[in-house]
Amino acid sequence: MEGYIFDRRSGGTTLAQCVVRLFPKDKDERITIPYSDIARLVFSGKDTAAGKSFETWVKKYHEKKAAGEKNIRLEPEKLD
């Protein structure tokens, strides 16, 4: 499976209780995968968050809101 890991939750007492959350490359959904189901991870080296920050998003949000846009959401970029 290929995609963007956007969250991980650890702290359970077993690997099955710890999970990563992922946006799959070719689907518009979020999935949760237990650590116990992961055999291997390979990172592309591309940091899709590089040069981005919450402050930048807030600034863009306020600009869009001031322009009258509705339903403004934080959306992930499509993976190559």
Secondary structure as a PSIPRED ss2 file (coil, helix, strand):
# PSIPRED VFORMAT (PSIPRED V4.0)

   1 M C   1.000  0.000  0.000
   2 E C   1.000  0.000  0.000
   3 G E   0.000  0.000  1.000
   4 Y E   0.000  0.000  1.000
   5 I E   0.000  0.000  1.000
   6 F E   0.000  0.000  1.000
   7 D E   0.000  0.000  1.000
   8 R E   0.000  0.000  1.000
   9 R E   0.000  0.000  1.000
  10 S C   1.000  0.000  0.000
  11 G C   1.000  0.000  0.000
  12 G C   1.000  0.000  0.000
  13 T C   1.000  0.000  0.000
  14 T C   1.000  0.000  0.000
  15 L H   0.000  1.000  0.000
  16 A H   0.000  1.000  0.000
  17 Q H   0.000  1.000  0.000
  18 C C   1.000  0.000  0.000
  19 V E   0.000  0.000  1.000
  20 V E   0.000  0.000  1.000
  21 R E   0.000  0.000  1.000
  22 L E   0.000  0.000  1.000
  23 F E   0.000  0.000  1.000
  24 P E   0.000  0.000  1.000
  25 K C   1.000  0.000  0.000
  26 D C   1.000  0.000  0.000
  27 K C   1.000  0.000  0.000
  28 D C   1.000  0.000  0.000
  29 E C   1.000  0.000  0.000
  30 R C   1.000  0.000  0.000
  31 I E   0.000  0.000  1.000
  32 T E   0.000  0.000  1.000
  33 I E   0.000  0.000  1.000
  34 P E   0.000  0.000  1.000
  35 Y H   0.000  1.000  0.000
  36 S H   0.000  1.000  0.000
  37 D H   0.000  1.000  0.000
  38 I C   1.000  0.000  0.000
  39 A C   1.000  0.000  0.000
  40 R C   1.000  0.000  0.000
  41 L C   1.000  0.000  0.000
  42 V C   1.000  0.000  0.000
  43 F C   1.000  0.000  0.000
  44 S C   1.000  0.000  0.000
  45 G C   1.000  0.000  0.000
  46 K C   1.000  0.000  0.000
  47 D C   1.000  0.000  0.000
  48 T C   1.000  0.000  0.000
  49 A C   1.000  0.000  0.000
  50 A C   1.000  0.000  0.000
  51 G C   1.000  0.000  0.000
  52 K C   1.000  0.000  0.000
  53 S C   1.000  0.000  0.000
  54 F H   0.000  1.000  0.000
  55 E H   0.000  1.000  0.000
  56 T H   0.000  1.000  0.000
  57 W H   0.000  1.000  0.000
  58 V H   0.000  1.000  0.000
  59 K H   0.000  1.000  0.000
  60 K H   0.000  1.000  0.000
  61 Y H   0.000  1.000  0.000
  62 H H   0.000  1.000  0.000
  63 E H   0.000  1.000  0.000
  64 K H   0.000  1.000  0.000
  65 K H   0.000  1.000  0.000
  66 A H   0.000  1.000  0.000
  67 A C   1.000  0.000  0.000
  68 G C   1.000  0.000  0.000
  69 E C   1.000  0.000  0.000
  70 K C   1.000  0.000  0.000
  71 N C   1.000  0.000  0.000
  72 I C   1.000  0.000  0.000
  73 R C   1.000  0.000  0.000
  74 L C   1.000  0.000  0.000
  75 E C   1.000  0.000  0.000
  76 P C   1.000  0.000  0.000
  77 E C   1.000  0.000  0.000
  78 K C   1.000  0.000  0.000
  79 L C   1.000  0.000  0.000
  80 D C   1.000  0.000  0.000
